[in-house]
Amino acid sequence: MSAITILDMYPTHLNVNGDGGNVLALTRRLQWAGIASRVERAEVGATWWDVEPDILHIGGGTIAAQKAVLADLTGARTRLHAWAADGVSILGVAGGFHLLLDEVLFPGESNSVAGVGLLGGRSLPAEERISEYMVARAGSDLVHGYQNSGQLVDLAADSTPWARVLAGVGNGAPEGTEGAVRGTVLGTSLNGPLLPRNPLVADAILAHAAARRGLEYVTGPQHAHADAVASQASAVIRERLGVKD
């Protein structure tokens, strides 16, 4: 049976909010579905672009960490765009989301630098640090997480927001939007971490990755047990923020 390959980008640098939990959620849910997986971990200066991933994960990191990995990441821009065109699922969370944008203006800097350009928009410094829970609606689904960032996102006019904010901050511009999506590329500020909190998002990524390999991803009792815990957590956060179903 084919294994689903997950490429975790710069986990030494980009795991400030426990984003490694996203990779754990993906591998565990694949295991429960009876599908093999392998995780490759990319670090700065290592040869990682010869991996053929089904899923690429970029977690969040401090401003210093983002700066430390940016040149290595953008140096493989052509490969990353080719993977996206080929249907590889690419998930950027928090700082990882910002690095996927067209431009990044880091706090304290006067000039923007080029990002990967898989998602249209600019990363900008926030006037005040954001540190609060967020609830948003992505399609028909409610998603939640913790936004912990000194950066905001100004989406390009032709970019598609991933979700609409019901409580919290989100991108910043356009107001009320959260994240961005283009094909199989998803960027979001929701962490804490994202996928264990929002298993429907994990399942959408996994179903697509499995289909690319000619596999069928089917959830079962173990998924349902974990999903029930996530649902309870979501209900607590929604109640705290005054968000109704």
C-alpha positions in Angstrom: 0.0 0.0 0.0 1.2 3.5 -0.8 2.2 5.6 2.1 1.1 9.3 2.4 4.2 11.4 2.7 4.0 14.5 4.9 6.8 17.1 4.7 7.0 19.1 7.9 8.9 22.4 7.2 11.5 23.6 9.7 10.0 22.1 12.8 13.0 23.3 14.8 12.1 26.9 14.0 8.3 26.8 13.3 6.6 25.1 16.3 6.0 28.0 18.7 2.4 27.2 19.3 2.6 23.4 19.3 2.0 23.2 15.5 3.8 19.9 15.5 0.4 18.7 16.8 -0.9 19.2 13.3 1.5 16.6 11.9 0.7 14.2 14.8 -3.1 14.6 14.0 -2.5 13.8 10.4 -0.4 10.7 11.0 -2.7 9.4 13.8 -5.9 9.8 11.7 -4.2 8.0 8.8 -3.2 5.2 11.1 -6.8 4.9 12.4 -8.0 4.7 8.8 -5.5 1.9 8.0 -3.3 4.1 5.7 0.5 4.2 6.1 2.3 7.5 6.4 5.8 8.8 6.7 7.0 12.1 7.9 10.0 13.9 6.4 11.3 16.9 8.2 13.0 19.8 6.4 15.5 22.1 8.0 17.4 25.1 6.8 20.3 24.1 4.6 19.2 20.5 4.2 18.2 19.0 0.8 14.5 18.6 1.2 13.1 19.6 -2.3 13.7 16.1 -3.7 11.0 14.8 -1.4 7.7 14.1 -3.2 5.2 15.0 -0.6 1.4 14.5 -0.5 1.0 17.1 2.3 3.3 20.0 3.2 3.0 21.6 6.6 4.5 25.0 7.6 3.9 25.9 11.3 4.2 29.1 13.1 7.3 30.8 14.6 8.6 33.9 16.0 9.6 36.8 13.8 13.3 35.8 14.2 12.4 32.2 13.2 10.4 33.3 10.2 13.4 35.4 9.0 15.7 32.4 9.6 13.8 30.1 7.2 12.6 32.6 4.6 15.5 32.5 2.3 15.6 28.7 2.3 11.9 28.5 1.6 11.7 31.1 -1.1 14.8 29.6 -2.7 12.5 26.6 -3.6 9.7 28.8 -4.8 9.5 27.1 -8.2 9.3 23.7 -6.7 6.6 24.8 -4.2 4.5 26.3 -7.0 4.9 23.1 -9.0 3.8 21.0 -6.0 0.7 23.2 -5.6 -0.1 22.9 -9.3 0.2 19.2 -9.0 -2.4 19.1 -6.2 -0.1 18.7 -3.2 -2.0 19.9 0.0 0.0 22.8 1.5 -1.0 24.1 4.9 0.5 27.3 6.4 -0.4 28.1 10.0 0.2 31.5 11.6 3.8 32.4 10.7 3.7 29.7 8.0 0.7 31.4 6.5 2.5 34.8 6.4 5.5 33.2 4.6 3.2 31.8 1.9 2.0 35.3 1.0 3.4 37.5 -1.8 5.1 39.9 0.6 6.1 40.1 4.2 6.8 43.3 6.1 8.3 42.2 9.4 7.7 44.3 12.5 10.4 46.9 12.9 11.4 46.8 9.3 10.8 49.5 6.7 11.0 47.4 3.5 9.0 44.3 2.5 10.6 41.1 1.4 9.2 38.6 -1.1 7.3 35.6 0.3 6.6 32.4 -1.5 3.6 33.8 -3.4 1.3 30.8 -3.1 -1.4 33.0 -1.6 -2.1 36.6 -2.7 -1.6 39.3 -0.1 0.8 41.0 2.3 1.9 40.3 5.8 2.0 43.5 7.9 2.9 44.3 11.5 -0.1 44.6 13.9 -0.4 47.7 16.0 -0.8 45.6 19.1 -0.1 41.9 19.6 -3.1 39.6 19.1 -3.5 36.9 21.7 -7.0 35.6 21.8 -9.4 32.8 20.7 -11.1 33.0 17.4 -14.2 31.4 15.9 -14.9 31.5 12.2 -17.2 29.9 9.6 -15.4 28.1 6.8 -18.2 27.2 4.4 -20.8 25.4 6.5 -18.3 24.5 9.2 -17.4 26.3 12.4 -13.6 26.4 13.1 -11.8 27.7 16.1 -8.3 28.2 17.5 -6.0 30.6 19.2 -4.5 33.6 17.3 -1.2 34.5 18.8 0.6 37.0 16.5 2.2 40.4 16.0 1.3 40.3 12.3 -1.8 40.8 10.3 -2.7 39.9 6.7 -3.9 42.3 3.9 -5.4 39.9 1.3 -5.0 40.8 -2.4 -8.3 41.7 -4.1 -8.3 38.5 -6.1 -7.6 36.3 -3.1 -10.3 34.0 -1.6 -10.6 34.1 2.2 -10.9 30.8 3.9 -13.4 31.8 6.5 -15.5 34.6 8.0 -14.7 35.7 11.5 -17.5 35.3 14.1 -15.4 36.3 17.1 -11.8 37.4 17.2 -9.5 39.3 14.7 -8.5 37.1 11.7 -6.7 38.6 8.8 -7.2 42.3 9.4 -8.1 43.2 5.8 -10.6 42.7 4.4 -12.2 43.1 7.8 -14.0 40.0 9.0 -12.0 37.6 6.9 -9.8 34.7 8.1 -7.1 32.9 6.2 -6.9 32.3 2.5 -7.3 29.4 0.1 -6.1 28.8 -3.4 -6.6 25.3 -4.8 -5.0 22.9 -2.4 -3.1 25.7 -0.5 -4.6 26.8 2.8 -3.3 29.5 5.1 -4.8 30.4 8.5 -4.0 32.2 11.7 -5.8 29.5 13.8 -3.4 27.5 15.9 -3.3 25.9 19.2 -2.9 23.5 17.2 -5.3 23.8 14.3 -6.0 20.2 13.2 -6.6 18.5 16.5 -9.1 21.2 17.3 -10.8 21.0 13.9 -10.8 17.4 12.6 -13.0 18.2 9.7 -10.1 20.3 8.3 -7.7 17.4 8.8 -10.1 15.0 7.1 -10.5 17.2 4.1 -6.7 17.4 3.6 -6.3 13.6 4.2 -9.1 12.6 1.8 -7.6 14.6 -1.0 -4.1 13.3 -0.3 -5.3 9.7 -0.2 -7.3 10.1 -3.5 -4.1 11.3 -5.2 -2.6 8.0 -4.2 -5.6 6.0 -5.4 -6.6 5.3 -1.7 -9.9 5.8 0.1 -9.7 7.6 3.4 -12.6 6.4 5.7 -13.1 7.5 9.3 -14.1 5.1 12.0 -14.7 4.8 15.8 -11.3 6.1 16.8 -11.8 9.2 14.7 -15.3 9.7 16.2 -13.9 9.5 19.8 -11.3 12.2 19.0 -13.9 14.3 17.2 -16.2 14.3 20.2 -13.4 15.7 22.3 -12.7 18.4 19.7 -16.4 19.2 19.5 -16.6 19.7 23.3 -13.6 22.0 23.2 -15.2 24.0 20.4 -18.5 24.3 22.3 -16.6 25.7 25.4 -14.8 28.3 23.3 -18.0 29.3 21.4 -19.8 29.7 24.7 -17.0 31.8 26.1 -17.0 34.1 23.1 -20.8 34.2 22.8 -20.9 32.5 19.4 -24.1 30.6 18.7 -24.2 27.6 16.3 
